[in-house]
Amino acid sequence: MNIRSVQGLLVLLLLFSTGCAKKNFFAKTPVVDPAVYEQLKVSPEPVDSVTVKAGKHYKRGFLHRIFWGTHHRPIWNAPVTVPLFDMDTLKGGLEFEKLGGGQQTTSLTLVDTTGFTYALRTLDKDPIGILPKFWQKTFVTNVIRDQISAINPYAALTVPPMAAAAGIPHSTPKLYYIPPNYKNLGEYEDRFSDRLYMLEEKFDDKNTLTPALGDAVDIDGSGTVLNNRFNEDDVFIDQVAFAKARLFDILIHDWDRHEGQWEWAQYAEDGERIYRPIPKDRDNAYYRFQDGIIPWLFSRNWGIRKFESFDDEINDVKALTVNSEFIDKRTLSELTRQQFDSLAKELQTAITDEVIERAVRQYPDSVYELIGETTKHRLITRRNQLPKAAEEFYEILAEEVLVVGTDQEDEFEVKRLNDEETEVTVRRKSDDKITYHRIFYRSETDLITLHGLAADDDFEVSGEVGKGIKIEIYGGRGEDEIKDTSKVGGWGKKTWVYDTKRGTELEAGPETKDKLTNDVRVHAFDREGF
């Protein structure tokens, strides 16, 4: 959940709950056997593994589950045997680098002797930090904490075999328990001791390049990648690779794929920089939310639509794209329907029944007994539906499309070919290389928005047709030349031009809606989304 999602729930929650926040919501310890726990408090030396329950506190009675959902409560309460974490020996010895995590997850960044970094992240979460202070001492805290049970805490363990088969970069998470009074954590001893964790590779710089990434030369975060893409005209994002990764997200029902959920491997190819995605943070794969009366109401299309449940059917592709809309619009604007269909079939071929079986077997034994066969069945049926899901995803993306230039000089050419087709081409002025090309269809696309960003850009719109797609042009900073000779039948103008009056040369035609202004805010474009 994020802040906006929580705010949307608050009014509805008032109708169903009262009371104050519980002071002791979380279990005292995840360790199942009290005698083992007492031994661990004295010394962990005789013990190399321990049986724990990731979330005993999510166990609820029948009436509570009717109203608030069963979710993944049974597996949060399943006994799982895991090794003890030892910084001195694991990965050849690890050292603490920095504290991390968001508003819900507690994490540490650790580094080995080679400089390779790892994230040590709690399985359980405390979402109190995303609530306004007013609500943090109320029943709302109880409800939001309880709904963490919709997360499958062991889902990330099943991802690597499928991702590997699909050729998608991935980490390989492992479970560990940190015993009480763990001195190696220094000042964070109290905060991090006596908890269950997932340790995984943290691909975030040159030190974490592996052979699986081929001839990559560096790794950058989404903010850096988007800034580089828009600042320079020799930086590109591999949209096919990203589309495949996003279809894989849909397969495993990972709905929280915003820009912060990606790292990017950088490649040097023909004098240009190419970025390819590295997914991370699989916390919300196999999410299960809609099995209680109140969550079902919350997750209607008029409510918090993204809280769709992992099921046999890929019921609502739109719900799985709500959180990723920003990054999707900026990194998937070139692809055709045929490319999406081809990628879906590629995933179907790669992720066989045997691969899915191997993936699901990565669950701890007790978890597999509870949901292994169900997870496998759902993944197989969802894989078989991927072409249809890919088509729906394409249609969502195609409805309104961003075509974004750079801070260098670009030429945008729009040709209205006929009543159905509109061709958009972008060239960089430095060498006339085509950096973007796509034919849009009026039956799919309502709006194409062009952003010139900075420098002196040229825009030309031409063609005489009976019907056409609306074009919005944002010239951006610099001295732009905009020419519109197009004609479209029917009511309303189909070429809208936004720029500053100063420094813009506009040759308007019968389709031009002149929106020039003295307000420099017209140039604003959100590059990073954070």
C-alpha positions in Angstrom: 0.0 0.0 0.0 1.0 3.6 -0.5 -0.2 6.8 1.1 -2.8 7.6 -1.5 -4.2 4.1 -1.3 -4.5 4.3 2.5 -6.2 7.7 2.4 -8.8 6.2 0.1 -9.6 3.5 2.7 -9.9 5.7 5.8 -13.5 6.9 5.3 -14.7 3.4 4.5 -12.8 2.0 7.6 -14.8 4.4 9.8 -17.9 2.5 8.9 -16.6 -0.9 10.0 -14.2 -0.5 12.9 -13.6 1.4 16.2 -11.0 1.4 18.9 -7.4 2.3 19.4 -4.2 0.8 18.0 -2.9 -2.3 19.7 0.3 -1.7 21.5 1.4 -5.3 21.0 0.1 -6.2 17.6 3.2 -8.2 16.5 4.2 -11.6 18.1 6.9 -11.4 20.7 9.1 -13.7 18.6 8.7 -15.8 15.4 10.4 -18.8 17.1 7.9 -21.6 17.6 9.6 -23.5 20.5 9.8 -21.4 23.7 12.7 -23.5 25.0 14.7 -22.9 21.8 14.0 -19.2 22.1 15.3 -19.1 25.6 18.4 -20.9 24.5 18.9 -18.5 21.7 18.7 -15.6 24.1 21.6 -17.0 26.0 23.7 -18.2 23.1 22.9 -19.3 19.5 26.1 -21.4 19.2 24.5 -24.9 19.7 21.8 -24.0 17.1 22.3 -23.8 13.3 18.6 -23.7 12.3 15.4 -22.8 14.0 11.7 -23.3 13.3 9.7 -20.0 13.0 6.4 -18.7 12.0 6.7 -15.5 9.8 3.4 -14.0 11.2 1.7 -15.7 14.1 -0.1 -12.5 14.7 -2.1 -12.8 11.5 -4.1 -15.8 12.7 -7.7 -14.8 13.1 -11.1 -16.3 14.0 -13.9 -17.2 11.5 -15.9 -14.0 11.9 -12.8 -11.8 11.4 -11.9 -13.7 8.3 -15.4 -13.4 6.9 -15.2 -9.6 7.1 -11.5 -8.9 6.6 -10.4 -11.9 4.5 -8.4 -15.1 5.0 -5.7 -13.8 2.6 -2.4 -15.7 3.2 -2.9 -16.1 6.9 -2.4 -19.9 6.9 1.1 -19.6 5.4 2.1 -16.7 7.6 1.3 -19.1 10.5 3.0 -22.1 8.9 6.1 -23.5 10.7 9.2 -23.0 8.6 12.7 -24.2 9.4 15.4 -21.7 8.4 19.2 -21.3 9.1 20.6 -18.8 11.5 22.1 -15.7 10.0 25.9 -15.3 10.6 27.5 -12.2 9.1 31.0 -13.6 9.8 30.7 -16.7 7.6 27.9 -16.0 5.1 29.1 -15.1 1.6 32.6 -15.2 2.8 31.9 -12.6 5.5 29.5 -9.6 5.3 29.8 -6.1 6.7 27.1 -3.6 7.4 27.0 -0.8 4.9 23.8 1.2 5.5 20.3 1.1 6.8 17.6 0.8 4.1 14.0 0.0 3.5 10.9 2.0 2.7 7.9 3.0 4.9 7.0 -0.6 5.6 10.0 -2.9 5.2 13.1 -2.8 7.5 16.3 -3.7 5.6 20.0 -3.5 5.8 22.5 -3.2 2.9 25.4 -5.6 3.4 28.6 -5.9 1.4 31.0 -8.9 1.0 34.8 -8.8 0.6 34.5 -8.3 -3.2 32.2 -5.2 -2.8 29.1 -7.1 -3.9 26.0 -5.8 -2.1 23.1 -7.7 -0.6 19.8 -6.6 0.9 18.6 -8.2 4.1 14.9 -7.5 4.3 12.3 -8.4 6.8 9.5 -10.7 5.7 7.0 -9.0 7.8 6.1 -5.4 7.4 4.8 -2.6 9.6 2.9 -0.1 7.4 2.2 2.4 10.3 4.7 4.8 8.7 2.4 5.4 5.7 -0.4 6.6 7.9 -0.9 10.3 8.8 0.0 10.8 12.5 -3.6 11.4 13.4 -4.5 7.8 12.5 -1.5 6.0 13.9 -3.0 5.7 17.4 -6.4 4.6 16.1 -8.0 1.3 15.0 -6.8 2.1 11.4 -3.3 1.0 12.4 -4.8 -2.4 13.5 -6.6 -2.8 10.2 -3.7 -1.7 7.9 -1.3 -4.0 9.8 -3.7 -6.9 9.6 -4.0 -6.5 5.8 -0.3 -7.2 5.3 -1.6 -10.8 5.5 -2.7 -10.4 1.9 1.0 -10.6 1.0 2.6 -14.1 0.3 5.8 -13.8 2.3 7.4 -16.7 0.4 6.4 -15.8 -3.2 9.9 -14.3 -4.0 11.5 -17.7 -3.4 9.5 -19.2 -6.4 10.5 -16.5 -8.9 14.1 -17.4 -9.9 13.4 -20.6 -11.9 10.7 -19.0 -14.0 12.7 -15.7 -14.5 15.8 -17.7 -15.5 13.8 -19.8 -18.0 12.4 -16.5 -19.5 15.8 -14.8 -19.7 14.8 -12.1 -17.2 17.5 -11.0 -14.7 16.7 -11.9 -11.1 18.0 -12.2 -7.6 18.0 -15.5 -5.7 16.6 -14.8 -2.2 17.2 -17.1 0.8 15.6 -17.1 4.2 17.5 -16.5 7.5 16.6 -15.9 11.1 18.7 -13.4 13.2 18.7 -14.6 16.8 18.1 -12.3 19.8 20.8 -10.0 21.0 22.8 -10.3 17.8 25.9 -8.2 18.6 27.2 -7.9 15.0 24.4 -5.4 14.2 25.9 -2.8 16.6 23.5 0.1 17.2 20.8 -1.7 15.3 20.9 -4.8 17.6 17.5 -4.3 19.2 15.8 -3.3 16.0 17.0 -6.2 13.8 17.4 -9.1 16.3 14.9 -11.9 16.6 13.3 -11.5 13.2 12.9 -13.5 10.0 14.7 -12.2 6.9 15.2 -12.7 3.2 18.7 -12.1 1.9 19.1 -11.4 -1.8 21.6 -9.9 -4.2 21.3 -6.1 -4.6 22.1 -5.2 -8.2 23.0 -1.6 -7.9 26.5 -0.8 -9.2 29.5 -2.1 -11.1 30.4 -4.4 -8.2 27.2 -6.3 -8.7 27.7 -7.1 -12.4 27.5 -10.9 -13.0 27.9 -13.1 -16.1 24.1 -13.4 -16.2 24.1 -9.7 -17.3 26.4 -10.4 -20.3 28.6 -7.5 -21.3 26.9 -4.9 -19.1 29.2 -2.1 -18.1 27.3 -0.6 -15.2 24.0 -0.7 -13.3 21.8 2.4 -12.6 18.5 3.1 -10.8 15.4 4.3 -12.6 15.9 7.9 -11.7 19.3 8.0 -13.3 18.2 6.0 -16.3 15.2 8.3 -17.1 17.3 11.4 -16.6 20.0 10.1 -18.9 17.4 9.0 -21.5 15.8 12.5 -21.6 19.0 14.5 -21.2 21.0 12.8 -24.0 20.1 11.6 -27.5 22.4 8.6 -27.5 20.7 6.8 -24.6 17.9 4.2 -25.2 15.8 1.8 -23.1 15.3 -1.7 -24.5 11.6 -1.6 -24.7 11.2 -5.2 -25.8 13.1 -6.4 -22.8 11.0 -4.2 -20.5 7.8 -5.4 -22.1 8.8 -9.0 -21.5 9.6 -8.3 -17.9 6.2 -6.5 -17.5 4.3 -9.5 -19.0 6.2 -11.7 -16.5 4.9 -9.4 -13.7 1.4 -10.0 -15.0 1.9 -13.7 -15.0 2.9 -13.8 -11.3 0.4 -11.1 -10.4 3.0 -8.6 -9.1 1.0 -5.4 -9.1 3.5 -3.1 -7.4 5.9 -2.4 -10.3 6.5 1.3 -10.0 9.8 3.0 -11.1 11.4 2.2 -7.7 11.1 -1.5 -8.4 13.7 -1.6 -11.1 17.4 -1.4 -11.6 18.9 -1.2 -15.1 21.9 -2.8 -16.6 23.8 -0.5 -18.9 25.3 -1.7 -22.2 27.6 0.1 -24.7 26.4 -0.8 -28.3 27.5 1.0 -31.5 28.5 4.1 -29.6 25.3 4.4 -27.7 24.0 3.4 -24.3 21.3 0.8 -23.9 19.5 0.1 -20.7 17.9 -3.3 -19.9 15.7 -3.9 -16.8 16.5 -5.8 -13.7 13.4 -6.4 -11.6 13.6 -6.3 -7.8 11.4 -6.5 -4.7 8.8 -9.3 -5.4 6.9 -8.5 -2.2 3.5 -8.4 -3.9 3.6 -11.4 -6.2 0.6 -13.8 -5.6 -1.2 -11.1 -3.7 -4.5 -12.3 -2.2 -6.9 -9.6 -1.0 -10.5 -9.9 -2.2 -11.6 -12.8 -0.1 -13.3 -10.8 2.7 -16.4 -8.6 2.5 -14.7 -5.4 3.3 -11.5 -5.9 1.1 -13.8 -6.9 -1.7 -15.6 -3.6 -1.4 -12.4 -1.7 -1.2 -11.0 -3.3 -4.4 -13.9 -2.5 -6.7 -13.0 -0.5 -9.8 -14.4 2.6 -8.2 -12.2 2.0 -5.1 -8.6 0.8 -4.8 -8.7 -1.2 -8.1 -5.1 -2.4 -7.9 -5.8 -4.7 -5.0 -6.9 -7.5 -7.3 -6.3 -11.1 -6.1 -4.0 -13.7 -7.6 -6.3 -16.2 -9.1 -6.7 -18.8 -12.0 -7.8 -16.0 -14.3 -6.0 -12.8 -15.2 -9.2 -11.0 -14.5 -8.1 -7.3 -14.6 -4.9 -6.4 -16.4 -5.7 -2.7 -15.8 -5.4 -3.3 -12.0 -2.0 -4.7 -12.5 -0.8 -1.6 -14.3 -2.1 1.1 -11.9 1.2 1.5 -9.9 3.4 1.1 -13.0 1.6 3.7 -15.2 4.4 6.3 -14.9 7.3 4.0 -15.9 5.2 2.1 -18.5 4.2 5.2 -20.4 7.9 6.3 -20.6 9.4 3.0 -21.5 6.8 1.1 -23.6 5.6 3.7 -26.2 7.2 2.1 -29.3 5.9 -1.4 -29.2 3.3 -2.8 -31.5 0.5 -5.3 -30.9 2.4 -7.9 -32.8 5.5 -7.5 -30.6 3.4 -7.9 -27.4 1.8 -11.0 -28.8 5.2 -12.4 -29.8 6.6 -11.8 -26.3 3.6 -13.5 -24.7 4.1 -16.6 -26.8 7.9 -16.5 -26.1 7.1 -16.6 -22.3 4.6 -19.4 -22.8 7.2 -21.5 -24.6 10.0 -20.8 -22.0 7.9 -21.2 -18.8 6.9 -24.8 -19.2 4.9 -26.9 -16.7 8.2 -28.4 -15.5 9.7 -24.9 -14.9 6.6 -23.9 -12.9 6.8 -27.2 -10.9 10.4 -26.5 -10.1 9.6 -22.9 -9.1 6.8 -23.8 -6.7 9.0 -26.4 -5.1 11.1 -23.6 -3.8 8.4 -23.0 -1.2 9.3 -24.3 2.3 7.8 -27.8 2.7 5.0 -26.6 5.1 4.0 -23.8 2.7 4.1 -26.1 -0.3 1.7 -28.5 1.5 -0.8 -25.6 2.0 -0.6 -23.8 -1.4 1.9 -25.5 -3.6 -0.5 -27.3 -5.9 -2.8 -24.3 -6.0 0.0 -21.9 -6.9 1.2 -24.3 -9.7 -2.3 -24.6 -11.1 -2.9 -20.9 -11.2 0.5 -20.2 -12.8 -0.1 -22.7 -15.5 -3.6 -21.4 -16.3 -2.3 -17.8 -16.2 0.6 -18.6 -18.5 -1.9 -20.1 -21.0 -3.8 -16.8 -20.9 -0.8 -14.6 -21.6 -1.5 -13.7 -25.2 -4.9 -12.3 -24.2 -3.4 -10.5 -21.3 -0.7 -9.1 -23.5 -3.4 -7.8 -25.9 -5.2 -6.1 -23.1 -2.0 -4.6 -21.8 -1.1 -3.3 -25.3 -4.6 -1.7 -25.6 -4.2 0.1 -22.2 -0.9 1.5 -23.3 -2.1 2.4 -26.8 -5.0 4.5 -25.7 -2.9 7.6 -24.8 0.8 7.6 -25.8 3.8 9.7 -24.8 6.4 10.3 -27.4 9.3 12.1 -25.7 12.4 13.6 -27.2 15.5 14.8 -25.4 17.3 17.9 -24.2 19.2 17.8 -27.5 17.8 18.9 -30.9 15.1 16.6 -32.3 12.8 16.6 -35.2 9.2 15.3 -34.8 7.2 14.3 -37.9 3.6 13.4 -37.8 1.8 12.1 -40.9 -1.9 11.5 -41.0 -1.8 8.7 -43.6 -5.5 7.9 -43.7 -8.6 7.9 -41.5 -7.2 5.0 -39.5 -3.4 5.4 -39.5 -1.1 8.1 -38.2 2.7 7.8 -38.5 5.1 9.3 -35.9 8.8 9.6 -36.6 11.5 11.2 -34.4 15.0 12.0 -35.6 18.0 13.4 -33.8 19.3 16.4 -35.7 22.9 15.6 -35.1 23.0 12.8 -37.7 19.4 12.4 -38.9 19.1 9.0 -37.2 15.6 7.8 -36.6 15.2 7.4 -32.8 11.5 6.6 -32.8 9.0 5.3 -35.3 5.5 3.9 -34.9 2.2 3.8 -36.9 -0.8 4.5 -34.6 -4.4 3.4 -35.3 -7.4 5.5 -34.6 -9.3 2.5 -33.4 -6.7 2.0 -30.6 -5.4 5.5 -29.8 -7.2 8.6 -28.7 -4.3 10.9 -28.0 -0.6 11.1 -28.9 1.4 13.6 -26.8 4.8 14.9 -28.1 7.3 16.4 -25.7 10.4 18.2 -27.2 11.9 18.9 -23.7 14.8 21.3 -24.4 17.0 22.7 -27.2 15.7 23.8 -30.6 13.2 21.2 -31.9 11.1 21.0 -35.0 7.6 19.7 -35.3 5.7 19.0 -38.5 2.2 17.7 -38.8 0.8 16.9 -42.3 -1.9 14.9 -44.1 -5.5 15.4 -45.1 -8.0 12.8 -43.7 -11.6 12.5 -42.8 -10.9 11.3 -39.3 -7.8 11.5 -37.1 -6.1 11.1 -33.8 -5.7 14.1 -31.5 -2.1 15.3 -31.3 -0.7 17.4 -28.4 2.6 19.1 -28.9 4.7 20.5 -26.0 7.7 22.2 -27.5 9.7 22.5 -24.3 12.5 24.8 -23.6 14.4 26.2 -26.5 13.4 27.9 -29.8 11.0 25.6 -31.4 9.6 25.6 -34.9 6.1 24.0 -35.2 4.3 23.6 -38.5 0.8 22.1 -39.0 -0.6 21.7 -42.5 -2.9 18.8 -41.6 -6.6 18.7 -42.2 -9.1 16.5 -40.4 -12.8 16.3 -41.2 -15.5 16.7 -38.5 -15.8 19.0 -35.5 -12.9 20.1 -33.2 -9.3 20.8 -33.9 -6.9 17.8 -33.8 -3.5 19.5 -33.3 -3.1 21.3 -30.0 0.2 23.2 -29.5 1.5 24.1 -26.0 4.6 26.3 -25.7 5.8 29.7 -24.6 5.1 32.6 -27.0 8.6 33.8 -26.7 11.0 31.6 -28.7 8.4 29.6 -30.6 7.7 29.9 -34.3 4.2 28.5 -35.0 2.9 28.1 -38.5 -0.7 27.2 -37.8 -3.2 25.5 -40.0 -6.9 24.7 -39.9 -6.4 22.0 -37.4 -4.2 24.0 -35.0 -5.4 24.9 -31.5 -3.0 27.6 -30.4 -2.3 27.2 -26.7 0.9 29.3 -26.6 1.3 31.1 -23.3 3.7 33.4 -21.3 3.8 30.8 -18.5 7.0 28.8 -18.5 5.4 26.1 -16.5 4.0 24.8 -19.8 7.4 23.2 -20.3 7.1 21.0 -17.2 7.6 17.3 -17.8 8.0 14.7 -15.0 11.2 12.8 -15.8 11.6 10.7 -12.7 8.3 10.2 -11.0 9.7 9.9 -7.5 
